[in-house]
Amino acid sequence: MNSDRTIDFYDARASAYFEAWKDNDLLLPLLRQLMSRLPGHPRVLDLGCGPGNESRRLVDLGADLVGVDLSEPSLAIAREHVPEATFMKMDALDLQLPTESFDAVLDSAVLFHFSNEEQIAILERLRGVLRSGGTLLSIYMIGDYCGTQERVFEGRK
């Protein structure tokens, strides 16, 4: 991934993305389904949280949320609109988070920015930060399929 180009792209569009998605509940059914699989008041990582629109929804659904992103303008908006969450500037390729500290990870249109090799490295790190039985919800905004697919990776659902 050319991270400088990608960061510049999202820096320039942080406010527009916030406005475009703040009232768009397209992902809300998937977020509700995610939360229904988790223990009460789950700790959730919003990977590439952007301006925090899905972070807001997850907090409203009861999550103890940590959001990470590389766009400072996006993080500033997220901090303002979701003050009860924690937001950090962090690269998905170099996550510095405690092992087994999250019940779930939300990847909403993040992994597609990376090469296959980088995706594998990120998924390995995400596996490390998830608690036993944790859930990864990875959303790709391409195609006409809408629904949930479950996969088994190294024996884990």
Salt bridges, closest charged atoms under 4 A:
GLU19 OE1 - LYS22 NZ 3.06
ASP25 OD1 - ARG57 NE 3.15
GLU54 OE2 - ARG57 NH1 3.54
ASP60 OD1 - ARG56 NH2 2.89
ASP64 OD2 - ARG43 NH1 3.31
GLU72 OE2 - LYS89 NZ 3.86
GLU80 OE2 - HIS81 NE2 3.82
GLU84 OE2 - ARG56 NH2 2.79
ASP103 OD2 - ARG131 NH1 2.92
GLU124 OE1 - ARG127 NH2 2.44
GLU150 OE2 - ARG37 NH1 2.69
GLU150 OE1 - LYS157 NZ 3.04
GLU154 OE1 - ARG127 NH1 1.87
